[in-house]
Amino acid sequence: GNSVTQMEGPVTLSEEAFLTINCTYTATGYPSLFWYVQYPGEGLQLLLKATKADDKGSNKGFEATYRKETTSFHLEKGSVQVSDSAVYFCARVNYGGSQGNLIFGKGTKLSVKP
Amino acid sequence: DAGVIQSPRHEVTEMGQEVTLRCKPISGHDYLFWYRQTMMRGLELLIYFNNNVPIDDSGMPEDRFSAKMPNASFSTLKIQPSEPRDSAVYFCASSGGRGTGNEQYFGPGTRLTVT
């Protein structure tokens, strides 16, 4: 089917630790991929995106590379901060008769301790 | 740029009452989405519109829920009658579709509590 699968949280890290949140997708074709972040009490915000294979999206020290061979779009950050504590959602475009719709993963909660 | 605007930000109501949530999308966006988020079920797409026309309402939980988009700058989600299990955060999002890379821009949400 068409879906997005994220690693389950919560993920708890110490400040300055390395972060990886795994995301894989199933789809026919090569849909654009996104990472959204939701800080406590707020709506989802676009963090980064990639529109084609081998593209690397980056923002605020976060990176993710579109890997068509492994159908993955893992989120990484070299040194997390307490302010990165949030829920992270992986998403892909759903083109199946629903142009402009996104399919979201279930979200991964990240807690960064000082 | 004001972003997606939702009102009210918080709503507390008693079971059986009618609740209306409002959304103003980003100007120029032709897609509008309504989501519901709870701890138990996560983020759920309820309905979305393209050019003010409902495209997919399969996520609307039951007939108590209805959504309208009378023009390009306004949409409502109505619950009548409300029930405690409707308590959730409701998000509105808008998108320019393929022309803008399909990103969705979310509003701050309406936290609904039904007692």
Contacts between the chains, C-beta under 8 A, distances in Angstrom:
chain1	res1	chain2	res2	distance
A	32	B	101	6.5
A	32	B	102	5.7
A	34	B	103	6.9
A	36	B	106	8.0
A	42	B	108	6.2
A	42	B	109	7.5
A	43	B	4	7.7
A	43	B	91	5.5
A	43	B	93	7.7
A	43	B	106	3.5
A	43	B	107	5.5
A	43	B	108	5.1
A	43	B	109	5.2
A	44	B	43	7.8
A	44	B	91	7.3
A	44	B	93	7.7
A	44	B	104	7.8
A	44	B	106	4.5
A	45	B	106	7.0
A	46	B	103	5.3
A	46	B	104	7.8
A	46	B	105	7.4
A	49	B	101	6.8
A	49	B	103	6.7
A	51	B	101	6.7
A	89	B	43	7.2
A	93	B	102	4.7
A	98	B	48	7.8
A	98	B	55	6.7
A	98	B	56	6.0
A	99	B	50	7.7
A	99	B	97	6.0
A	99	B	98	6.2
A	99	B	102	8.0
A	100	B	31	4.3
A	100	B	48	7.9
A	100	B	50	6.9
A	100	B	95	5.1
A	100	B	96	8.0
A	100	B	97	3.9
A	100	B	98	6.8
A	100	B	102	5.7
A	101	B	31	7.8
A	101	B	33	7.5
A	101	B	45	7.4
A	101	B	48	6.3
A	101	B	56	7.5
A	102	B	102	6.8
A	102	B	104	5.7
A	104	B	43	5.5
A	106	B	42	5.1
A	106	B	43	7.9
A	107	B	42	6.2
A	107	B	43	6.9
